[in-house]
Amino acid sequence: MSKKRAMMIGLDGADPVVVRRLIDEGKMPNMKKLLDQGVARESLDMMGVLPTITPPNWASIATGNYPRTHGVTCFLNHTLGKSLGITELNWNSMRVESEFIWEAFEDEGKKCIMLNYCEAWPNRVEGSNNIFVDGVGVVPFLRSSAQFQKVIIFNSEYTGMKETAHTVTQSSGDCVVYKDQVDKFASESDSAPSAEYSGLEDIPEGMTIDDILAMSSHFGDMPLESPGMVIKGFSAEEAANDDKYDKLFTPIKDAEGWAFEVPEGAKEVVFTMNNSLIRRVALFYGDNYENIKIYKNKKVDEPLGECTLTTWSKPIYDVFNIDDKDVKVAYYIRGMEMEADGSKGRFYISHVMDCEDKTYYYPQSVHEGLMEHVGPMCYFANVDRHTVLGDTMELESFDLVNDWHMRATQYLFDTNPDWQLFYIHLHSIDLVNHHYMEQAVEGRHEDWKRFRDVIDEIYMINDKYIGTVLDNLDENTVVCVTSDHAAIPRSAGYENPGIGELSGINAEVMEQLGYTVTMPMPGIEGMYMIDWSKTRAINHRTSHIYINLKGRDPEGIVEPEDYDKLVQQIISDLYSYRDPQHPEERVVAFAMTREEMETIGMGGPHCGDIFFQLKKEYGFEHGNSFQYVTNDGYSLGALCIWAGMGLKKGEYITRPIRNVDIVPTFCHLVGNRPPKEVEGGVIYQLLEDENSPA
């Protein structure tokens, strides 16, 4: 008999309300099969932890602890004693102060696999027998990106080449073109031609490039610490909803000077790669120039890769110069549009993956196996969103991402038959929620049905993954399909009033209340800095308010003897604050002190002096509102469905399920000790025999 084993499938952002609807509509057959063979609440929901945001909830699902205990209390972290303007990356196992379930399993000799599980990286156990594949953030493997996604825009009327970097914001990555780097490679045969660059080459007076980069929280080599953005007069969530890609404008010409005979009437486009250090050339041919081939240069007759205007290429392998070394990289291309006469058009180049970067793999031999047998993953496309073409490309790319995860999972199953715990995190549903939720509400947009279909489609794509797992389960396996939270659209006619954004310092409401004082940032119109000499308190991240306390905070001005009175005054003012557009409506649902937070599993040094939540009308898709709210056919509740070894089949239970219960239930069923200081409890109501050990 094989050993008992457990698998957790994390579908970030999956809504039990949507899953139930799609099951009933026959659009999630694998999830239906799982439910028919398993057990859940009739509503398919589960209670997560506050705030309803990714890192705290996945940390609880991996430890069985509340945020007060594991220390992950928001999307980003702030450590007391450091400047209140400093935020820290929570995508890091070292931020989690509790024992993980895989560490408890390994302690008893069981092998575990963690595939893109949030906060799993780095491995904390020296000489571990466990396997880790990524686990640093929301977008898998983007830490190994050698070039940001790019759209090549070509026109026969262009006389030169111009590159524009995507905007550096709190929600995107950096893409800075250094002219000296371009000039360094000017003598190479396939080097980038002279080009005009825009974007970040002109640094505002009084600032350096390092100042600019310090303001960004980018997906690449993200620093553990960075100054938090001061949010005032705009929405970070809305900024995150913008397209993020580099643009290269370049001529299209008749193809000439090739080492082989090109198709009659073919066109050519020269474009830069390797962060503008080298150049490549695209050949367009066919009746409507629908065929595209990419070449290193005109002297070679074998293309690097090919696609059409409506299809994706297979992985394209290339060589980039990274840190003065030749490095194997991979990317995907897709055609976008082309005039029938070949005079202008566009094609897309995905994020480029560094195929030799083994940083986020343990052991590193796993990287070699995945690259050889599964290949490089395609990053999701984020271009021209809310157009038919852009939405199609995003879903197609997510399908490619999902396909990679299915094949990677199968490879890990096949090469590690002795595994006893498998944790995977898939983030596509949450990303699509953020991209389309506001547009998918009836009457909110003229194309709302199409946008709702986009959301439905991403659930259907994830359903394929469930099928891969079901095909590999045996009678000694228990599986839990769950999510960290879901998402709801804002109520019609309501806007976020400038409090409770997911990152940075939210200045607007706190400034109106007289607690935060800002001043313009020198040289950058519309950006602000905190005047710490006059600021008594700030709203930090989604749900935390910090007192600028003397003796604790480096810029502190509030005397310790005034602390309690000020906390109570701020709480009173938060309750009294009214929406200027809806004067009858208060914005804040509840607010509590650090001591009071203990009742909801919050508190401790990683929380603010005040923790608050917004009424659902004022929240974003998720993060700053209660879990069990619904709006326009969507909810914030987390998904939870169980099936397999020792569990009831085809039944519903009435007992509320908490995400901290997942770990102790797994441990009970598999017969492993739970992590130290676990706070959740075994969900005995799920068991075939509720009164007997598994």
VENWO-V560297 format. One record per helix or strand of 2 or more residues. SS is the DSSP state (~ for helix, > for strand). FROM is the first residue (numbers start at 1). LEN is the number of residues. If there is no record, write none. Layout:
# VENWO-V560297
ss=SS from=FROM len=LEN
ss=SS from=FROM len=LEN
This chain:
# VENWO-V560297
ss=> from=5 len=7
ss=~ from=16 len=9
ss=~ from=29 len=9
ss=> from=38 len=10
ss=~ from=54 len=10
ss=~ from=67 len=4
ss=> from=76 len=2
ss=> from=86 len=4
ss=~ from=93 len=3
ss=~ from=101 len=7
ss=> from=111 len=5
ss=> from=131 len=3
ss=~ from=142 len=3
ss=> from=145 len=3
ss=> from=150 len=6
ss=> from=162 len=3
ss=~ from=179 len=6
ss=> from=196 len=3
ss=~ from=209 len=6
ss=> from=225 len=3
ss=> from=230 len=2
ss=~ from=236 len=5
ss=> from=246 len=5
ss=> from=252 len=3
ss=> from=267 len=7
ss=> from=278 len=8
ss=> from=291 len=5
ss=> from=305 len=4
ss=> from=316 len=7
ss=> from=325 len=7
ss=> from=333 len=6
ss=> from=344 len=6
ss=> from=352 len=3
ss=> from=361 len=2
ss=~ from=365 len=9
ss=~ from=388 len=28
ss=> from=419 len=8
ss=~ from=428 len=12
ss=~ from=448 len=23
ss=> from=477 len=6
ss=> from=505 len=2
ss=~ from=508 len=5
ss=> from=518 len=3
ss=> from=528 len=3
ss=> from=537 len=4
ss=> from=544 len=4
ss=~ from=560 len=17
ss=> from=578 len=2
ss=> from=582 len=5
ss=> from=588 len=6
ss=~ from=596 len=5
ss=> from=610 len=5
ss=~ from=616 len=3
ss=> from=630 len=2
ss=> from=634 len=2
ss=> from=638 len=7
ss=> from=651 len=3
ss=~ from=661 len=10
ss=~ from=684 len=3
